[in-house]
């Protein structure tokens, strides 16, 4: 066992205990040397050891797969990245008709559609299929003009999945299997419970400080165990550490010898190029997020469903790939700390949160109310910091809303960027403000913009 693997094993054990996560599977490939570190159980009531082949929901780590399927079509000349989506999906209608013809394929894959991207989660059409996508999208509130600020948009990837279905004339799941999973030898990766049941599967858990983790049979927007078909292109894939390392080695340009690359080298490289600048530390490529870590440029994606948290990253300059899969609601805190540590350990430069300004500017321009997907965020000035408190939208139609959250405190690091100082679970999270207007027209939390009202 290498010193790196030994240190990683100790950290996984410590973090899993601290964040009450029952099962963790981690995979690392560094310069062609791969290893996995697995800890805990699949299910606290019916325990089996988690291993590198255990399936987890990977949630939004599904999005790079959908982006790759679209880019296959681009490489074949079947569509262009800057084609209006309505050229290929003429039934597409948005709440603001001026935007109908302005949304391009590129906007779908870079979160620049400009709409409330969580409408399909909050109020799913019935039945929740890609065939019923259009009426639901027509309800989604416009936030920005298409091609404007990046705002995380699950709905955009559902539209991208519909594009794949229409142009391939096959269901999304079948195209994914035929054109990515089988060529790469990802034999366990799937999208449905009736496929997953043939393998060892991690159950989702609620994990809270001071309590034993408990299985979550359902809850939130996720009515059943598997995601609805309308959400599959945005978050419905299930996979394992062993399969996802195959996927990431392809992105590093050294696919497994028994696999076939699903994209040519030029298309793969183009997907990794910056498309949108988010702030001083983060950007957006095609299907992948970009983090400007002190040690290296890191392409990455996180994933969250009810009770599962996942994270994948690859850093070409370090020839490093990493997968973290967890089956507890505390998994996000675990993967944030673990992945930052590993990149810093390999690259020789530790992660540092941005430093707040010693003398911040006047806070009054930042204050106000901002409308977002799940509620109205009120920004106030308190003791030289900004406090952001979100009031959930009233529920009068049976739609789902997340549970209330603690208010966040943040300090400005620049005129357009703040860093969270409290609560502890959010410390270091970044808050972006609109740089094009004063007072700011929007604030971005967790990648999603809320617009001033």
N, C-alpha and C positions, 0 to 999 in steps of 0.2 A: 504494500500500500504506500502510495506517494505521500509526501508531507502535505500537499494540497488536499488530497482526498481525506486524509486523517483530520485536517483542520475543518474541512467542510462537514465531515460527519459529526464533529463536536458541535458545530454551529447549528446544524439541522436539529440535533437533539435538544439543545438549549432553547432555540426559537420555538420549536413545536411545543415544548412544555410551557414556555412563557405565554404563548398565544392560544394555548388549549386546542391545538389542531390534532385530531386523532390520527390522521394518515398523511404522510408526505413522501413524494417520489421526486428525486432530483437526478437529472442527467447532465453530464459535462463532457464535451469533446474539446480538448486543447491540443492543437497541432497534430491531430490524428490519433491521439491517445484518449480513449473514451472510458468512462466509468460512471456508475450510478450509486447513489446513496438513498436508501429507502428506509423509512422508519414508521412504525405504528401499524394500524389496522384499517381494513376496509370499512368496518361497521362495528360500533362499540357493543351492539347487542349480539351480533353474529360474526365474531372477528375472524378474519383471515389476514395474514401478513401482507402489507403492501409491497409489491415488487415492481421491477422496471417494465413489466408487461401489463400491470393493472390499468384498467381504463378509468378515466376521469372525464367529466364534461370539461371541455377546454374553452367554452363560451366564446368570447370575442377573438380568441386565437384562431377562430374559423375564418376571420375576415381576410387574412393573407391568402388563404386557399381560394376564396372567391375572386380576389383580385388577380391571382395567377390564371384562373380560368378565363377571365375577361381578357387578360393580356395575351393569352393564346389566340383568341379571336382577332386581336389587334395585329399580332405577328402574321396571321394568315391573311390579313387584308379584309376580313369580314366586317370590321367596323374600325373607326378611328377614335383615338383618345379624346379628340376635341369635337367629335360628332355630337350634335344635340341628341339627348336620349330619345326624344320623340321621333327622331328619324327611324328608330328601330322599334320603339314602343309607342305608336301613335295614340294609344288610349290614355297615356299619362296626362293627368291634370293635377295642378297644385292649387292651394287655396288662393294664391295670388296669380291670376291668369297671365300677368305680365312675365312671370318666371317660367311658364310652361315650356317654352322653346329655348330657354337660356341655359338650362341645366345640361351639362355635358357629361360624357362618360368619365372624364378625368375628375369632375366634381364629385361623382359618386365615390370614387376610390380614394379621395383625399379629404373627405368630410367637409366639402364646400358647397353642399346642396342649398344651404341657407334656410332650412325648415326645422321645426321641432322634430328631431330625429328619433324620439322615443314614443311617438304617437302610436305606433303599432304594438308596443309593449303595453301601454296604458289602456288602450281601448282596441283590443284585437277584433277584427271582423270575424264573423261566423259563417261558415267554417274558416279557421285561420290558415288559409292556403295562399300561395302566390297568385292564384287565379283571382282572389278577392283583394289584391293589393291596391287597385286603383281607387275605389271609394274611400278606403282608409287614408290614403295619401292626400286626397282632396280635402280632408279635414285638418291636416297638419299645419299648424300656424307658421307663417313666414316670419323668420327672424332677421335675415339679411338677404340682399341680392345674391343670386347664384354667383359663385366665384369669389365671394367676399371672405370674411374671417372664417378660420377653421372652427367648426362646432361639431363635436362628435355626433355622428348620424348613423344609428343602426338602420334606419329606414332606407338610407342610400344603398346599403349593401343588400337589403332585400330586393331593391330594384335591380341591382347588379346581378343577383341570382336569377331574377326574371329574364334579364337580357340573355344570360347563358341558356336558360331553358328555351327561349324563343329561337335563338340563332342555331342552337344544336338540335332542336326538335326532340329533346329528351328531358326527363325530369332532372332537376338539379343533382339529386343524390347519385343518379346513374352516371352523369357527366363527371362528377367529382371522382367516383370510383374508377371509371374508365381512363380518365385523362391525367390524374395525379396519383391516386392511392396505389393502383396496380403498377404503374410504371416505376414508382419509387419503392415498391415492396412493403408498403405500409399495410400489413395484412390484418391488423386488429382495428384500425381506425374505421369508424362508422358514424352513422347519424341517427340510428333508431334503436330502441330498447330491444326489439326482437333480433337484432344483430349482436348487440352488446351482451345479451344473456349467455352467449356461448363462451364468454371470457370472464376472468376475474374483474369485478367492477367495484369501485369505491362508492359507498353511499355518502350522501351529503349530510352535514351535521351543523347544528347551531352550537357555536363555541363562544362562551362569554367568560370574562374574568371571574374567578371564584366559584365556577360551576363546572360540573362534569359535562362534556359534550353530549348532546342528545341528537338522535337521527331526526331529520326533517323530511317527513313524507310528502309534503307539499307546502305551498305558501307563496305569497307575493304574486308577481305577474306570471310565475311559472306554475301553471295549474297542475300539470302532471309532472312525471319525472323527466321525460324527454321534451325538448322544445317543440313548439308547433312548427309545421312546415314553412309558414311565412317568415319565421325567425331563423331557419336553418342556415341560410347563406351568411347571416350576421353572427350567429353564435351557437349553432346546433351540432357541431362536430364533437365526437368523443375520441380520445386517443390516449396513448401511453408514452412514457419516457422513451422507450426503445424506438417506437415509430417516429416520434417527433424529432429525435436526434437524426434520423434518416432525412427528414424534411429539412432540418437546419444545415446538415452537411451539404445538401444540394445548394443552399443559399450561399454557403462559403465557397462554392465552386469545386468541391471535391465529393461528388455523390458516391454512394456505395457502389462497389464493383458490380453487384448483381442488380443494379437499378438502371432506369433510363430517365435522363433529365426531362422534365415536362416542359421546359422553356429553353430556348437557345441562350447562349451566354450574353448576347447583346441585350435581349429583352430582360433577362434577369438583372443585369447591371442597371438598365434604365429604371427598373422598379425601385432600386435602392437609392436613386438620386433624390435630393431634396426638392420638394414641390412647393411647400408652404412653410414660412417661418412662423413659429408660434411665439417663442420668447427667446431669451439669450441661451437657454439650455435645451430647448425642445423644438423639433420640427416635424414635418410630415412628409413621408415618401409615398409611393403608390402601394397602399395596403399595409405598410409598415410605419410605425412611429420611429422617430429619430431622437436619440438623446446624446447630447454633446458632453459625455462624461470626461472628467479630467484625464482619464487614462486612455480613452479612445472614443471614436464615434461608434455608437451602439445602435443597431436597428433592433426593434423590440416590439412586443405586443403583450398586453395584459388581457385577462379574461375573467369575468365574474358572472356566475349564475347563482341561484339561491343555494348557498352552502358549498360552492366550489370556487376556488380561486386558482388561476393558472398564469404562468408567465413564460415567454420564450424570448431569447435574445441571441444575436450573433454579432460579433465584432470582427470584421475582416482584417483589420490591422493587427489584431492579436491572434487571429486564426482560432477564435474561441466561439463555442456555441453552448447554450445552457437552457435547460427546461426545468421548471418548478411546477409541480401539480399538488394541490392540497384539497382535502375534503372537509374543511371547516370554515366557518365565516371569519375566523381570524387569519386566514391564509394570506390576505393581501398585505398585512403588516409583516408577515414572515417573508414573503418573496421580495418585498421592497428592500428589507435589510440584507437579505442573503445575496441577492443579485448585485447590489451595489458593492458589497464586500468582495465578492469574487472578482468582479471586473477590476476593482482597485488592487486586489492581491496579484492578479495576473499582469496588469498593466503598470504596476509600481507607483500609482498615484491614487490616493484614497479619495472617495467621494466627499464633497463638502457642500452643505446647503448654502445658498446665496446669503450674503451678509445684509441685514437691514441697514438702512441709511442711519447715520448717527444723528442727523438733523433732517427729518422728513419734511417735505413741503406741506402746505396747508391741506388738511384732509377734507375740508368742506366740499370741494368739487367731486369727490368720489362717493359722497353719501347720497342716499336715495333708494328708491325701490326698483327692482329689476325682475321682469317676468321670465321664468324658465320652465323647462319641461315639467318639473314636479312641484313647483310652487313659486312664490314671490320672495326673493331675497332682499332683505332690508339691510343696507349698509349704513352704519353709524360710526361716529368717531368717539372712542372711549379711551381715556388715559393715554393719548398719543398713538393709539393703534386703531385699526379698522375692525369693527365687529360685523360679521356677516351672519345673519339669522334668517333661516328660510321657513316661511309659513306655507304648509302644503295647501294645494288647491282644494277647495271644497269638493267632496265626492257626492254627486247627485244622480249619477247615471250608472252606478255599478262598476266604474273604472277603478283601476288600482293606483294607489299612491304608496311610495316608500314610507316607512315609519319615520317619525320626527327625528331630527338630529340635533346634537348640541350646537349652539352657536360657535362659530370659528372666530378666533382673534388672529390678525395678520398685521405685519409691519411692512412698509414700503421698502423695497430694495432699489427701486428706480421710479421714475414717473409713471411707468406702466406695468410694474411687476411688484407683487407683494409675496411674502413668505409667511406661512402659518406658524404661529407660536403656541397655540392652544386650540383644542384639547390635545393631549399627548398623542392620541391615535392619529392626528392630522398634522403633527409638527413636521415642518419641512415641505408641506404641500404648497404648490404655487397657485397664485391668483393673478390673472391677467386683466388689465383694463385697456379699453379702447384707446389707441394712440392718436386717432384721427379727429377726435372731438373733445372739447372741454365745455361742460363736464362730460365724462365718458358716456358714450351711447350704450355700452355693454360691459359686462364683467364675465370672465370665463372661470368656471370652477370645475375641476375634474374633467377638463376638456370640453365642457358644454357651455355655450354662452347663454346668458340671460340678458334681456334687453331692457333698457330704462323705460319705465312707464310713468 
